Amino acid sequence: MDNSVIKTNPSVSSDSIKMQERLSIFLALIAGYIDATGLIQWKTYVSFMSGNTTSLGAALSTDKSEIIITSVTVISSFLLGIYAGTCLSLLKRIKNQILTFYLVSGILIFYSIISYFYNINNLLSIAIIGFSMGMMNTIVTSVGNQKVNTDFVTGTLNSLAKNTAMLSMTKDKVEKEEYRFNAIHLLLLWIGFLSGAFIAPFLLDYFGKWTLIFPALLLMTCELLISKINTKN
C-alpha cells in the first residue's frame, strides 16, 4: 500500500480530519498492544502479517509443522476479519462503522470472560483474536484523503520516509504543508503502535487473563470519536 502523496480533500473539514487522525493513532496503539500480547502469550503476531508470512515461508522449508499451522491459522483468520469488516463497510457506512467497533470490542470481552473460566486452545485463541484484528483494520482506512493502515508498520515507515524526502526537496509552500502534515501524522501513527506494544507486557502482568479488556474499553472510547466525525460530516 502506497500512501506517500495524498492531497487534502477540500470537502472534508479540518476538524473531521483532526478527529480521524486521533482515531487512527488510537487504533494503532490498540493494534500494537494486542499484537505484543499475542507475541508474548502465543509466540505469534495477531496483526503483523508480514512477520507471520516470513515465519510461514521459513517453516515450509524446514518442515516445522507447528509453525506452519499457527501461521496459516492466523493469516486466514486475519483475512476473514478484513473480509467481514469490508462487507460491513460496503453497507450503510455510518451505522456499520460503529457496529464494527462494537463487534471487535465484544469479541475481545467475550473471549476474556470465557478464557478466565476455561483454558482456550492456543490455536483457537489465535484464530479469534486474529479475526478481530482483521475487522479492526477496516475501521479507519484514511485521514482525509490520505490512505492509512493502523497495523501495517512497514507501509507507515515507508511512507514516512518518502514524505520526509519530498518535504526536504520541494520548494512549493502548499506541497511542503501537505508533506509536513503527512509526515507528522505517519510518525504519530508509528509512535502509537510502538506505545501500545511497549505497555502490553506491563498490563499483561497486571491484568493477566483480563488483559484484552483494556483494548476493548479503548475501542468503546473510539466509538465516541467516530460518532463525532459522523455528526460533523
C-alpha positions as CSV (number, residue, x, y, z in Angstrom):
1,M,0.0,0.0,0.0
2,D,1.5,3.4,-1.0
3,N,0.1,6.3,1.0
4,S,3.1,8.5,0.3
5,V,1.5,11.5,-1.5
6,I,-2.2,12.3,-0.9
7,K,-3.8,15.7,-1.5
8,T,-6.1,17.1,1.1
9,N,-9.7,16.9,0.1
10,P,-11.2,20.4,0.5
11,S,-14.7,18.9,1.1
12,V,-13.5,17.3,4.3
13,S,-13.5,19.7,7.2
14,S,-10.2,20.3,9.2
15,D,-12.0,19.3,12.4
16,S,-13.0,16.0,10.8
17,I,-9.5,15.3,9.6
18,K,-8.1,16.0,13.0
19,M,-10.6,13.6,14.6
20,Q,-9.8,10.9,12.0
21,E,-6.1,11.5,12.8
22,R,-6.6,11.0,16.5
23,L,-8.8,7.9,15.9
24,S,-6.2,6.3,13.6
25,I,-3.4,6.8,16.2
26,F,-5.7,5.4,18.9
27,L,-6.4,2.3,16.8
28,A,-2.6,1.9,16.1
29,L,-2.0,1.9,19.8
30,I,-4.6,-0.8,20.3
31,A,-3.1,-2.8,17.4
32,G,0.4,-2.6,18.9
33,Y,-0.9,-3.6,22.3
34,I,-2.8,-6.7,21.0
35,D,0.0,-7.7,18.7
36,A,2.5,-7.6,21.6
37,T,0.1,-9.5,23.8
38,G,-0.2,-12.2,21.1
39,L,3.5,-12.4,20.7
40,I,4.0,-12.9,24.4
41,Q,1.2,-15.3,25.0
42,W,1.1,-17.4,21.8
43,K,4.5,-16.6,20.2
44,T,2.9,-15.2,17.1
45,Y,1.7,-11.9,15.7
46,V,-2.0,-11.4,15.5
47,S,-1.9,-8.3,13.3
48,F,1.6,-8.2,11.8
49,M,1.1,-10.5,8.8
50,S,4.4,-9.7,7.2
51,G,6.1,-11.4,10.2
52,N,3.8,-14.4,10.0
53,T,4.3,-14.7,6.3
54,T,8.1,-14.8,6.8
55,S,7.7,-17.4,9.6
56,L,5.4,-19.5,7.3
57,G,7.9,-19.4,4.4
58,A,10.8,-20.4,6.7
59,A,8.7,-23.1,8.3
60,L,7.7,-24.6,5.0
61,S,11.4,-25.1,4.0
62,T,12.2,-26.7,7.4
63,D,9.0,-28.8,7.8
64,K,8.1,-27.2,11.2
65,S,4.5,-28.2,11.2
66,E,3.5,-26.4,14.4
67,I,4.7,-23.0,13.0
68,I,3.0,-23.8,9.6
69,I,-0.3,-24.5,11.3
70,T,-0.1,-21.4,13.5
71,S,0.9,-19.1,10.7
72,V,-1.8,-20.4,8.3
73,T,-4.4,-20.1,11.0
74,V,-3.6,-16.5,12.0
75,I,-3.2,-15.3,8.4
76,S,-6.5,-17.0,7.3
77,S,-8.4,-15.5,10.3
78,F,-7.0,-12.1,9.7
79,L,-8.1,-12.2,6.1
80,L,-11.6,-13.4,7.1
81,G,-11.7,-10.5,9.6
82,I,-10.8,-8.0,6.8
83,Y,-13.4,-9.6,4.5
84,A,-16.1,-9.3,7.2
85,G,-15.2,-5.7,8.1
86,T,-15.1,-4.7,4.4
87,C,-18.5,-6.2,3.8
88,L,-19.9,-4.2,6.7
89,S,-18.3,-1.0,5.4
90,L,-20.0,-1.5,2.0
91,L,-23.4,-1.4,3.7
92,K,-24.7,1.8,5.3
93,R,-21.5,3.5,6.2
94,I,-22.1,5.3,9.5
95,K,-24.1,2.6,11.3
96,N,-21.7,-0.2,10.3
97,Q,-18.5,1.7,11.2
98,I,-19.9,1.9,14.7
99,L,-21.1,-1.7,14.5
100,T,-17.6,-2.8,13.8
101,F,-16.3,-1.1,16.9
102,Y,-18.9,-3.0,19.0
103,L,-18.2,-6.3,17.3
104,V,-14.5,-6.1,17.8
105,S,-14.8,-5.0,21.4
106,G,-17.5,-7.6,22.0
107,I,-15.2,-10.4,20.7
108,L,-12.4,-9.2,23.0
109,I,-14.7,-9.0,26.0
110,F,-16.4,-12.4,25.3
111,Y,-13.0,-14.0,24.8
112,S,-11.7,-12.6,28.1
113,I,-14.7,-13.9,30.0
114,I,-14.5,-17.4,28.5
115,S,-10.7,-17.6,28.9
116,Y,-11.0,-16.6,32.6
117,F,-13.1,-19.7,33.4
118,Y,-11.8,-22.1,30.8
119,N,-8.5,-22.8,29.1
120,I,-8.8,-21.9,25.5
121,N,-6.6,-23.7,23.0
122,N,-3.8,-21.5,21.7
123,L,-4.8,-22.1,18.0
124,L,-8.4,-21.1,18.7
125,S,-7.2,-18.1,20.6
126,I,-5.0,-17.0,17.7
127,A,-7.9,-17.5,15.3
128,I,-10.4,-15.4,17.4
129,I,-8.0,-12.5,18.1
130,G,-6.6,-12.6,14.5
131,F,-10.1,-12.3,13.1
132,S,-10.9,-9.4,15.4
133,M,-7.7,-7.6,14.4
134,G,-8.6,-8.1,10.7
135,M,-12.0,-6.5,11.3
136,M,-10.4,-3.6,13.3
137,N,-8.1,-3.0,10.4
138,T,-11.1,-1.9,8.2
139,I,-12.5,0.8,10.6
140,V,-10.2,3.7,9.6
141,T,-8.6,3.5,6.2
142,S,-7.9,7.2,5.6
143,V,-7.3,10.5,7.2
144,G,-8.9,13.0,4.9
145,N,-7.7,11.6,1.5
146,Q,-4.5,10.1,3.0
147,K,-4.7,6.3,3.0
148,V,-3.6,4.8,6.3
149,N,-3.3,1.3,7.8
150,T,-3.3,1.2,11.5
151,D,-1.3,-2.0,11.9
152,F,0.8,-2.0,8.7
153,V,4.0,-0.6,10.3
154,T,6.3,-1.3,7.3
155,G,4.0,0.7,5.0
156,T,3.8,3.5,7.6
157,L,7.5,3.9,7.9
158,N,8.0,3.6,4.1
159,S,5.5,6.5,3.5
160,L,7.0,8.5,6.4
161,A,10.5,8.4,4.8
162,K,9.0,9.3,1.4
163,N,7.1,12.2,2.7
164,T,10.1,13.5,4.6
165,A,12.3,13.2,1.5
166,M,9.7,15.1,-0.6
167,L,9.3,17.7,2.1
168,S,13.0,18.4,2.0
169,M,13.1,18.5,-1.8
170,T,10.1,20.6,-2.8
171,K,10.1,24.4,-2.8
172,D,6.3,24.8,-3.2
173,K,4.7,26.1,0.0
174,V,1.5,24.2,-0.5
175,E,3.3,20.9,-1.2
176,K,5.5,21.5,1.9
177,E,2.5,21.9,4.1
178,E,0.9,18.7,2.7
179,Y,4.1,16.6,3.1
180,R,4.6,18.0,6.6
181,F,1.1,17.0,7.6
182,N,1.5,13.5,6.1
183,A,4.9,13.0,7.8
184,I,3.8,14.2,11.2
185,H,0.7,12.0,11.1
186,L,2.6,8.9,9.9
187,L,5.2,9.5,12.7
188,L,2.4,9.7,15.3
189,L,0.8,6.6,13.9
190,W,4.1,4.7,14.3
191,I,4.6,6.0,17.8
192,G,1.0,5.0,18.6
193,F,1.7,1.4,17.6
194,L,5.1,1.4,19.4
195,S,3.5,2.7,22.6
196,G,0.8,0.0,22.5
197,A,3.5,-2.7,22.2
198,F,5.5,-1.0,25.0
199,I,2.7,-1.0,27.6
200,A,1.4,-4.5,26.8
201,P,3.9,-6.5,28.9
202,F,3.2,-4.3,31.9
203,L,-0.5,-4.6,31.7
204,L,-0.3,-8.3,30.9
205,D,1.5,-8.9,34.2
206,Y,-1.1,-6.8,36.0
207,F,-4.4,-7.9,34.4
208,G,-3.4,-11.5,33.5
209,K,-6.3,-13.2,31.6
210,W,-8.3,-9.9,31.6
211,T,-5.6,-8.1,29.6
212,L,-7.7,-7.8,26.5
213,I,-10.4,-5.9,28.4
214,F,-8.2,-2.8,28.2
215,P,-8.2,-2.6,24.3
216,A,-11.9,-3.5,24.4
217,L,-12.6,-0.4,26.6
218,L,-10.4,1.7,24.4
219,L,-12.4,0.7,21.3
220,M,-15.6,1.8,23.1
221,T,-13.9,5.1,23.6
222,C,-13.0,5.2,19.9
223,E,-16.7,4.8,19.1
224,L,-17.3,8.2,20.7
225,L,-14.7,9.7,18.4
226,I,-16.2,8.1,15.3
227,S,-19.7,9.4,16.3
228,K,-18.3,12.9,16.4
229,I,-16.8,12.5,12.9
230,N,-20.1,11.3,11.5
231,T,-22.1,14.1,13.2
232,K,-19.8,16.7,11.6
233,N,-19.7,15.2,8.1
